[in-house]
Amino acid sequence: MILTTGPASHDPARDVPELAPYARPTVRLHPRRGVPGPRDSHLGGPLWWPAAEPWPSCGEHRDVNGRQLDPYPLVAVAQLTAADFPEIRFPDGTDLVQVLWCTDWHDQPHPEGWGQACVLVWRRADDVTHPLSERPDPGEDEDMVPRACVLHPERLTEYPWHEELPPGLAGRHEAWLEERGLDDDVSTIPGCKLGGSMRWGVTDLPGAMDCGECGAPLELFLQLDTYEYDMDAGDRFRPLEERHLDPQTAAGRAAREPTGMTVGRGGHAGLYVCAADPRHPASLFTQ
């Protein structure tokens, strides 16, 4: 299945040339509910995990009464392969990355980070000769347990959140849009995506976005969103192939909310990794 984002209201590289150097590639994952295989790229599906390797768990997870639940198995969130996503900077000797998290809230490696304790596992798929047949089930916190989704990647160009731009540039872009009655539909693309820039509409962008281990800059690796697009029928980010779907129907809701997760309070989360070495501890920020 091919899913296509609608045309943008304007081309910043042409209409606001000062923005051109800040263009960033991103990959809309377009997750849709399905039955991915254990070696496929997917969200929420089975991981290609060695049976002999312990499943990661969280030692800080607590129930609603504050009682510690230990060990608490992490939830499988995503699996991405080098074959499907050459954009990923895989460490030497690896071609598969797996993302797991705890559904509870914890301190993050980044000083200002607060969100699910998150783990990235980088491995070589062919090294897994005896895969795990059944993964642990935490059995609760459904809001942060993604449904199994197959992916339909689409490569796009986007522009950063205004706080990441030089002083004044975002304001000039906003004024240009206001004069023409246009929306900014080219910055911080919503939905589940790989790379690009995240929208910081609830909190300001943290003052420093550095790796807690080596001090190198953090960069957005994966964004997970409650919604793929707005309810507005004309929203650019509603795929052209699905505009016949009524968002109020089961099929429409499954397309708009494919993972079934409520991230934060119906917002989104950004998983950030070290620009120097993605094997350093990741930080997750929610908005």
N, C-alpha and C positions, 0 to 999 in steps of 0.2 A: 504494500500500500504506500502511495506517495501522498504526503501532506504538505501543503504549500502555504506559506505566509502571504498575506495580501500585499499589494504595492504600498510603499511608504508615501506619506504626504509630501515629502520633499527629499532632495538629495543634499545633505550637508556638505559633501565634498565640492559640490558645484555652487550651492546657494550661500553657504557660510564657509568659505575656503579655509578660514582659520581653524575650523574643526577637523579638517582632513587628517592632520598628523595623529589625531587621537582615536581614529577608527580602530575597532577591535573585531577580530573574528569571533564568532560564537556558533555553537551547534545546538539548534533546538532539537531536543531528543524526541519530541512528539510521542511520549509513552501512551500506549493504548492497551487495555486489559487483554490478556492472552495467556498462552501456555509456552513460555520460553524454555528452551533446553538448558541443561546444566552447564554447557560450554558457551552458550550464547551471551551476547550483551543484552542486559535487561535491567529493569528496576523491580525489586521485590520478589524475584524468582529464586530458584535454587542455585546455590553457589557451587562452582567446581572446586570442592574442598577435599583435601586428603583425609581419608578415614582415620589415619593414625595421628593426625594433628589435632590437638585440643581446640575445641570451639572457644573463641574468646568470650569472656564474661566480665561483668562489672561488679566490683566489690563495694560500691558506694550506693547502689540502688536501694531506695526505701519505698515502703508502701504508703498509702494515704495517711496512715497514723504515725509515720516517721520511723517505723521499725525497719531495720536494715534487712534486705533480702540478698543473701550472699551464698553462693555465686548466682548472679542473674545473667542468663545468656543474652548476648547482644543480638540485635535484629539485623538480618540481611537486608541491605538497602539497595545496593547497586552492584553490578558487575559489568565491566567494559573491557573490550579486547583491542589490541593494537590493530588487528585487521579491519575493524569497524571504525576505529577512531585514531588515525595516524596523527591527529593533532596533539595527543597526549604525549608528554615527555616521559616515556617509560625508562626506568633505570636499566642499565645494561643487564642483559640476560633475562629480562622479564617481558611479558607480552599480555599480561592479564592483571587488572586491578579490581579489588573487591572492597566495598565500603560497608561497614557495619556500625551500628550505634546502639547506645542504651536509650530507652524511651524516657528516662528520667532526666532531670536537669543537674548539671555539674559545672564546676569550674573548668575552664579550658586552658590549654598550654599558653595561649596568648593572654597577657595580663588583663585585657578587657573582655575576654571571651566568656560567654555564658550560654550554655546550650547542652545538647545531648553529648555525652562522652562518645567520641567518634574514633574509629580505627580504620586505616587504609592498609590493605595487604597487597603487596606487589609480588607476583609469582610468574613462573614459566608454566604455561598450561600443560605442556607435555610431561612435566615432572610429576603431575598427578596421575598415577597409574592405578590407584585403588581409591576411587572417590567415595565420599560419604554418601550413604544412601538416604539418610533422613536427618534433617537439621533440627536442633532444639527449638522448641516453641515456648516463648516467654509466657504466653497465655493471657496477656492483659495489655492495657495501654494501646488499644486499637488505633487511636488517633495518630500514632507515630509508627505504625506498622504498615508499610506500603503493600498494596495488592500487586500480584505478579503482572508485569506489563512488558510487552515487546516494544522495541524502539523503531522509529522511522526518522532517522536523522536528516536534518536540513541545515545546510551551511548558510549563514547570514553575516552581515556586517552591522555592528551596533556602535554606539558612542557611550562614554562613561557617565556615571552619576556626576551631577554638577559640581560637587565638592572635590572631585578629582581633577577638575579642569583649572587652568590658570585663572587668577582673579579677573573678573569682568567678562570672560569669554562666554560663560553660561548665560549671563545676563543679556549679552548681545544676541545670543541665539534665541533666548526667550522673547526678547523684544521683536526680533525678526518674525517669529511665529505669530505673535500677537497682532502685528500690523496686518498680517494676511489671514487671520482667523484660522490658523492651523494648530493642530495638536503636535506635541513632541512624541512621535511614535517611532523614533529611531534610537532612543537612549534606553539603556537597561531593559532589554527585551525580557518580558515575563515568561513564566512557565518553567518547566524543567529543562535545563540547558547545561552545556559543557563550555567553560571558559566565558570570557566577556567581562561584564561589569554588573554589580548588584545594586539595586535601589535601596537607599537608606532613608526611607520615608518615615520611620517610627523614631529612630534615634539618629543622631548625627553620625557621620563616618568617624570611627575611632581616630584619635589623634595620631596614633602610630600603628601601622599594620606590619609588624615585623615578626619573624620566626622566633618563637620562645627558646629555641635551642641554639641558633647560630646568628640571629640578628638580621638575616637576609629578608628582603621584602616578601610579604605574603601575596599570593595571587589567587583569584577565584578559580577553583577547579570545577566544582559542580554546584549548580543551584537547583534546589527542590522547592516547588511551589504548590500551594494548596489548589490554585486554579491555573489553568493554561491560558485563559483569556477572559475578558469581561462578558457580561450578559448582552451588551450592545451588539445588535446584528451586524453593524458596520465596523466592528472592531477589527483593525488590521490583523491582529494575531489569531483571530478565529480562522482556521484553515479553510481555504477556498472550497475544498472537497467536502467540508462538513457544514457548510452554511445552510443546508436544507434541514439540519437537525434542530428541533425545538429544545432549547436548554432546560425546559421544564419536564421533558420526558426522560425516561430511564436512559435511553441511548444518548440524549443530549448531555445529561449529567455525567455519564461515563466518559464522554469525550472531553468535557470541561474539567472534570475532577478525576482523572484516570487512576491516580495512585490511591484515592480514597483517604489520604492523610489530611489532617488539619494541622498545618505547620504554624507554630506559635498560636496566634489568635486569628487564623485564617489568612496568614501572610506567607512569607517564604523564608528559606534558610540558605545561607551560602557556606559551602565547605571550602576553606582556604588552605592552600599548601605552600610550603617554602619554595621560593623561586630557585634556590640553589640546589635543594635536594628534597624532592617530594616525599622521601621516606621519613623525614623529620615529622614529629607529631603535628597533626592537622588541627585547625581551629574551626569551630562551627559557630556562625552568628545568625540569629533569627531576627526577622523584622515583621 
